[in-house]
Amino acid sequence: MANGKILKPVHVKQMTLAFCAHLDGVVAPSDRVIDKLTGYGVKTPIRVIPTGIVLDQYSQPSDVDIRGQYGIDADAPLILSLSRLAYEKNIKEVIDGMPKVVAELPKAKLMIVGDGPARADLEKQAKALNLGDHVIFTGEINNDKVAAFYQTADLFASASDSESQGLTYIESLAAGTKIVVKHSPYTDELLSGETLGSTFSSFDEMVDDMVHFLKDPVITDQKNA
């Protein structure tokens, strides 16, 4: 929104073109962003410089007991969703998959970390699916505890197809936790094999992948540390 008015895609395009027209160069975090800008008609030279993360922040073992804080058994398969709770993140699809996951793994839980406009609807959805014992909403957390959430999870899952750079995917991998994420040119390039996780194109594929990786959780140097 701008000045209380909703911006439509055409307005975003016009504003982007006007802004970029006066620049000598543009830095984009991914090829996907370049494709969007060039699709808008931006002629200014664009270069990809991915947003970096501090690897040690996620790979160093944390002493924060997340499972203890939220009453999660040590042997409970745990899926993590970490993002702003916005509708475009499509967290709804991950929740929709939980009944099938629980049918295969009765102790499985989904921890949804973050807050945002979709939270109330997501909570209603989880309740309607009788997932009260299997879906945990943490609300916003301190940034210095983020690594502990990644490290305590057995799997990170996202059905979002709106990511321009997928920083949470990189953070999860840096923490030693596999990811199951929506298919896109970016994610297909990111995940070169099952040692890191998988991408999915359909709901059933997402559920099958989550069950597969929960039954055979990632074991990496970071997890063994």
C-alpha positions as CSV (number, residue, x, y, z in Angstrom):
1,M,0.0,0.0,0.0
2,A,1.1,3.6,-0.6
3,N,-0.6,6.6,1.2
4,G,-3.4,4.3,2.2
5,K,-4.1,3.1,-1.4
6,I,-3.6,-0.4,-2.7
7,L,-0.9,-0.7,-5.3
8,K,-1.8,-2.9,-8.3
9,P,0.9,-4.8,-10.3
10,V,0.7,-2.2,-13.1
11,H,1.5,0.5,-10.5
12,V,4.5,-1.4,-9.2
13,K,5.8,-1.8,-12.8
14,Q,5.4,1.9,-13.5
15,M,7.1,2.9,-10.3
16,T,10.0,0.5,-10.9
17,L,10.6,1.7,-14.4
18,A,10.6,5.4,-13.2
19,F,13.0,4.6,-10.4
20,C,15.4,2.5,-12.4
21,A,15.5,4.9,-15.3
22,H,17.7,7.3,-13.2
23,L,20.2,4.7,-12.0
24,D,23.6,3.7,-13.5
25,G,23.2,0.1,-12.3
26,V,21.0,-2.2,-10.4
27,V,21.9,-5.0,-8.0
28,A,19.5,-8.0,-7.9
29,P,19.6,-10.8,-5.4
30,S,18.7,-13.5,-7.9
31,D,18.1,-14.3,-11.6
32,R,14.4,-14.4,-10.8
33,V,14.5,-10.7,-9.9
34,I,16.4,-9.9,-13.1
35,D,13.7,-11.7,-15.1
36,K,11.0,-9.6,-13.3
37,L,12.8,-6.3,-13.9
38,T,13.6,-7.0,-17.5
39,G,10.0,-8.1,-18.0
40,Y,9.0,-4.7,-16.7
41,G,11.2,-3.2,-19.4
42,V,14.1,-2.0,-17.2
43,K,17.1,-1.2,-19.5
44,T,19.6,-0.2,-16.8
45,P,22.4,-2.8,-16.4
46,I,21.6,-5.4,-13.8
47,R,24.0,-7.6,-11.9
48,V,23.2,-10.5,-9.5
49,I,24.9,-10.3,-6.1
50,P,23.1,-12.8,-3.8
51,T,22.3,-11.7,-0.3
52,G,24.8,-13.4,2.0
53,I,24.4,-14.9,5.4
54,V,26.9,-15.5,8.3
55,L,27.3,-19.3,8.1
56,D,28.8,-19.6,11.6
57,Q,25.6,-18.1,13.0
58,Y,23.6,-21.1,11.8
59,S,26.2,-23.9,11.9
60,Q,27.4,-23.4,15.5
61,P,25.4,-25.6,17.9
62,S,22.9,-23.6,19.9
63,D,22.3,-24.2,23.7
64,V,18.7,-23.0,23.4
65,D,16.3,-25.9,24.2
66,I,13.5,-25.2,21.7
67,R,11.8,-28.6,22.2
68,G,11.8,-28.2,25.9
69,Q,10.3,-24.7,25.7
70,Y,7.4,-25.9,23.5
71,G,6.9,-29.3,25.1
72,I,8.0,-31.3,22.0
73,D,9.3,-34.8,22.6
74,A,12.9,-35.4,21.6
75,D,11.8,-38.2,19.2
76,A,8.9,-36.3,17.6
77,P,9.5,-35.6,13.9
78,L,9.5,-31.8,13.6
79,I,8.8,-29.8,10.5
80,L,9.7,-26.1,10.6
81,S,8.0,-23.2,8.7
82,L,9.7,-19.9,9.3
83,S,8.6,-16.7,7.6
84,R,6.2,-13.8,7.8
85,L,2.7,-15.2,8.0
86,A,1.5,-13.7,4.8
87,Y,-1.0,-15.3,2.4
88,E,1.5,-15.4,-0.5
89,K,3.8,-17.7,1.6
90,N,1.2,-20.4,1.1
91,I,1.7,-21.9,4.6
92,K,-1.9,-23.1,4.2
93,E,-0.7,-25.9,1.8
94,V,1.8,-27.2,4.4
95,I,-0.9,-27.3,7.1
96,D,-3.2,-29.1,4.6
97,G,-0.5,-31.8,4.3
98,M,-0.2,-32.5,8.0
99,P,-3.1,-34.9,8.4
100,K,-1.4,-37.2,5.9
101,V,2.0,-36.7,7.5
102,V,0.5,-37.5,10.9
103,A,-1.2,-40.7,9.5
104,E,2.3,-41.9,8.6
105,L,4.1,-40.4,11.7
106,P,1.7,-40.0,14.6
107,K,4.1,-37.9,16.7
108,A,4.9,-35.5,13.9
109,K,4.6,-31.8,14.5
110,L,4.7,-28.6,12.5
111,M,6.2,-25.5,14.1
112,I,5.1,-22.3,12.4
113,V,7.5,-19.5,13.4
114,G,6.6,-15.9,12.7
115,D,3.6,-13.6,12.6
116,G,1.6,-11.7,10.1
117,P,-1.9,-11.1,8.6
118,A,-2.6,-14.8,7.7
119,R,-2.0,-16.0,11.3
120,A,-5.7,-16.0,12.4
121,D,-6.8,-17.9,9.3
122,L,-3.9,-20.4,9.6
123,E,-4.8,-21.1,13.3
124,K,-8.5,-21.6,12.3
125,Q,-7.4,-24.0,9.6
126,A,-5.2,-26.1,11.9
127,K,-8.1,-26.3,14.4
128,A,-10.6,-27.3,11.7
129,L,-8.3,-30.1,10.7
130,N,-8.0,-31.3,14.3
131,L,-4.3,-30.6,14.3
132,G,-4.3,-28.8,17.7
133,D,-1.7,-31.3,19.1
134,H,0.4,-31.2,15.9
135,V,0.7,-27.6,14.8
136,I,2.5,-25.0,17.0
137,F,2.4,-21.3,16.4
138,T,5.3,-19.5,18.1
139,G,4.6,-15.9,17.0
140,E,7.6,-13.6,16.4
141,I,10.9,-14.7,17.9
142,N,14.1,-12.9,18.6
143,N,16.5,-13.0,15.6
144,D,19.3,-14.4,17.8
145,K,17.2,-17.5,18.4
146,V,16.5,-18.3,14.8
147,A,19.4,-20.7,14.4
148,A,18.2,-22.8,17.3
149,F,14.8,-23.3,15.6
150,Y,16.5,-24.4,12.4
151,Q,18.8,-26.8,14.3
152,T,16.0,-28.4,16.4
153,A,13.9,-29.2,13.4
154,D,14.2,-32.4,11.3
155,L,13.0,-30.7,8.2
156,F,12.2,-27.2,6.8
157,A,9.2,-26.9,4.5
158,S,7.8,-24.2,2.3
159,A,5.1,-24.1,-0.3
160,S,5.8,-20.5,-1.2
161,D,6.3,-19.7,-4.9
162,S,6.8,-15.9,-4.3
163,E,10.4,-16.1,-3.0
164,S,12.9,-13.9,-4.9
165,Q,16.0,-15.3,-3.1
166,G,14.9,-17.8,-0.5
167,L,17.2,-16.8,2.4
168,T,15.4,-19.1,4.8
169,Y,16.3,-22.0,2.6
170,I,20.0,-21.1,2.8
171,E,19.7,-20.6,6.5
172,S,18.2,-24.0,7.0
173,L,20.8,-25.7,4.9
174,A,23.5,-23.8,6.8
175,A,22.1,-25.2,10.1
176,G,22.3,-28.7,8.7
177,T,18.5,-29.2,8.1
178,K,17.1,-30.5,4.8
179,I,14.4,-28.5,3.0
180,V,11.3,-29.4,1.0
181,V,10.3,-26.4,-1.1
182,K,8.3,-25.5,-4.1
183,H,9.7,-26.1,-7.5
184,S,11.2,-23.1,-9.3
185,P,14.3,-22.5,-11.4
186,Y,16.0,-21.1,-8.3
187,T,15.2,-24.0,-6.0
188,D,16.0,-26.6,-8.6
189,E,19.4,-25.1,-9.0
190,L,19.9,-24.8,-5.3
191,L,19.1,-28.5,-4.5
192,S,21.5,-30.6,-6.5
193,G,20.6,-33.9,-4.7
194,E,18.7,-35.5,-1.8
195,T,21.6,-34.7,0.6
196,L,20.1,-31.2,0.8
197,G,16.4,-31.9,0.2
198,S,14.0,-31.8,-2.6
199,T,11.6,-29.6,-4.7
200,F,8.0,-30.5,-5.4
201,S,5.5,-29.5,-8.0
202,S,2.2,-30.9,-6.6
203,F,0.6,-31.3,-3.2
204,D,0.9,-35.1,-3.1
205,E,4.6,-34.8,-4.0
206,M,5.1,-32.3,-1.1
207,V,3.5,-34.7,1.4
208,D,5.5,-37.7,0.1
209,D,8.7,-35.7,0.3
210,M,8.0,-34.5,3.9
211,V,7.3,-38.1,5.0
212,H,10.3,-39.4,3.2
213,F,12.7,-37.0,4.8
214,L,11.2,-37.3,8.3
215,K,11.6,-41.0,8.2
216,D,15.2,-40.6,7.0
217,P,16.2,-37.3,8.6
218,V,19.3,-35.3,7.6
219,I,22.5,-36.1,9.4
220,T,25.2,-33.6,8.6
221,D,28.5,-32.5,10.2
222,Q,26.6,-29.6,11.9
223,K,24.0,-32.0,13.4
224,N,26.7,-34.3,14.6
225,A,28.7,-31.5,16.2
